Amino acid sequence: MNEYQHEVLEAVVDAAIAAYPTEEARIRRGAEIVRDGGVALATHRVTTRLNWQAHTYQVNGTCPCKDSQHQAPEGRCKHRWALAFAKRIAAMDPWQRTHSVADRDARAAAGELAALVCHPEWRGRHGEQHTK
């Protein structure tokens, strides 16, 4: 990741934590996955490493990991956060790339977060709600 991408990631992570304070640990772990290069946007695959073992999940609206299926609020596990963050970084337009995220209006950052987490992919594939 370049400096700009790190800056965008940090701004989006801060906004996510402000909106979902009880999910801070998952949000931060999702950001670490992005920093480690664990997201393949083209295939929606998210890879994490634990004790030298790689675990790859296909994240396409839902995630098959145990946390997403049984514990994470509305299925928002670290893998889904990681994919959402990577998509946000990739979606930034050229104008935004020439300006510091820190210089942007806080309401704009909050609007970006709302667009990110309210996207239909946060629900199940056909709009169903995730339940425990």
Backbone torsions as a table, in degrees:
resi	resn	phi	psi	omega
1	MET	NA	142.6	176.2
2	ASN	-89.6	176.8	-176.4
3	GLU	-60.8	-41.8	179.5
4	TYR	-61.2	-45.9	-179.7
5	GLN	-62.7	-38.7	175.5
6	HIS	-61.8	-41.5	-179.6
7	GLU	-63.6	-44.8	178.0
8	VAL	-62.3	-46.0	-179.6
9	LEU	-58.0	-47.2	-178.7
10	GLU	-62.2	-40.3	178.9
11	ALA	-64.9	-42.5	-179.3
12	VAL	-70.0	-38.5	177.2
13	VAL	-62.2	-45.4	178.8
14	ASP	-59.7	-42.3	179.0
15	ALA	-67.0	-38.7	178.7
16	ALA	-64.3	-42.5	179.5
17	ILE	-65.7	-38.1	178.0
18	ALA	-63.6	-37.9	-178.9
19	ALA	-81.0	-30.4	-176.6
20	TYR	-131.4	65.6	-174.2
21	PRO	-60.9	-28.5	179.7
22	THR	-74.7	-10.9	-179.3
23	GLU	-106.1	17.4	-175.2
24	GLU	-54.7	-43.9	-178.1
25	ALA	-62.0	-44.8	178.6
26	ARG	-64.9	-40.5	179.8
27	ILE	-61.3	-47.2	-179.6
28	ARG	-65.5	-37.6	177.0
29	ARG	-67.2	-36.9	175.8
30	GLY	-62.6	-40.5	177.8
31	ALA	-64.3	-38.6	178.0
32	GLU	-62.5	-38.8	177.9
33	ILE	-60.5	-43.4	179.3
34	VAL	-63.5	-46.7	179.6
35	ARG	-59.4	-34.5	-178.7
36	ASP	-82.4	0.5	179.1
37	GLY	76.1	27.6	-175.2
38	GLY	-87.4	7.0	-178.2
39	VAL	-113.1	127.4	174.0
40	ALA	-108.7	98.2	-175.4
41	LEU	-60.7	-39.3	-175.9
42	ALA	-60.9	-31.8	-177.0
43	THR	-111.5	-1.9	-176.8
44	HIS	58.9	34.5	178.1
45	ARG	-101.6	136.5	178.6
46	VAL	-121.9	123.5	-177.8
47	THR	-113.4	130.2	174.7
48	THR	-118.9	157.0	179.2
49	ARG	-122.9	134.5	177.6
50	LEU	-139.0	119.1	-179.1
51	ASN	50.9	49.0	176.5
52	TRP	69.5	6.6	176.3
53	GLN	-105.3	135.5	177.8
54	ALA	-96.0	137.0	175.2
55	HIS	-124.3	123.3	-178.6
56	THR	-113.6	133.9	-179.6
57	TYR	-121.5	138.2	173.1
58	GLN	-86.5	112.1	-176.4
59	VAL	-110.7	106.0	-178.0
60	ASN	-139.6	75.3	-176.6
61	GLY	90.2	-35.0	174.7
62	THR	-136.2	167.8	176.6
63	CYS	-128.3	137.4	-178.6
64	PRO	-80.7	1.0	-177.7
65	CYS	-67.1	157.6	-178.0
66	LYS	-61.3	-39.8	-178.7
67	ASP	-62.0	-45.9	-179.1
68	SER	-63.9	-40.1	-175.7
69	GLN	-76.7	-26.8	-171.4
70	HIS	-126.1	-21.5	-172.8
71	GLN	-128.1	-42.7	-173.0
72	ALA	-63.5	135.0	178.0
73	PRO	-57.1	125.9	-179.4
74	GLU	50.9	28.8	176.4
75	GLY	75.4	13.1	-176.6
76	ARG	-82.0	78.9	178.4
77	CYS	-84.7	175.8	180.0
78	LYS	-61.8	-29.7	-180.0
79	HIS	-69.1	-40.9	178.0
80	ARG	-69.2	-39.0	175.6
81	TRP	-61.8	-44.5	-178.3
82	ALA	-59.8	-46.2	179.8
83	LEU	-63.2	-43.0	179.0
84	ALA	-61.9	-42.3	179.0
85	PHE	-64.4	-43.6	-179.9
86	ALA	-63.7	-39.2	177.3
87	LYS	-63.8	-40.3	-179.2
88	ARG	-64.4	-42.9	178.8
89	ILE	-61.9	-45.0	-177.6
90	ALA	-67.8	-27.8	-175.8
91	ALA	-82.8	-9.8	-177.6
92	MET	-62.2	130.4	-178.0
93	ASP	-81.4	164.8	-176.1
94	PRO	-56.9	-36.3	179.4
95	TRP	-61.5	-44.5	-178.5
96	GLN	-65.4	-30.2	-179.5
97	ARG	-67.4	-19.2	-178.9
98	THR	-92.2	-1.9	-178.6
99	HIS	-122.9	145.4	179.3
100	SER	-69.2	133.2	176.1
101	VAL	-60.6	-35.0	-179.6
102	ALA	-63.5	-24.9	-179.6
103	ASP	-84.0	-11.7	-175.8
104	ARG	-79.2	155.7	-178.9
105	ASP	-63.4	138.3	-178.2
106	ALA	-61.7	-34.0	178.5
107	ARG	-65.2	-34.4	177.7
108	ALA	-65.4	-41.5	178.0
109	ALA	-62.8	-41.0	179.0
110	ALA	-65.4	-37.8	177.1
111	GLY	-64.6	-38.6	177.1
112	GLU	-63.1	-42.6	179.5
113	LEU	-63.2	-43.6	-179.9
114	ALA	-59.7	-42.1	178.2
115	ALA	-64.8	-35.9	-178.8
116	LEU	-68.0	-52.0	-173.1
117	VAL	-86.9	-13.0	178.1
118	CYS	-96.0	0.8	179.0
119	HIS	-61.6	145.9	-178.4
120	PRO	-53.9	-24.9	-179.3
121	GLU	-64.7	-17.3	177.6
122	TRP	-74.8	-13.2	173.0
123	ARG	-99.8	177.2	178.3
124	GLY	-65.6	176.5	-175.8
125	ARG	-57.4	-32.4	-177.6
126	HIS	-117.9	27.7	176.2
127	GLY	86.3	1.6	-179.8
128	GLU	-71.2	149.1	178.8
129	GLN	-82.6	144.1	175.6
130	HIS	-80.3	139.3	178.0
131	THR	-130.9	160.5	178.5
132	LYS	-75.3	NA	NA
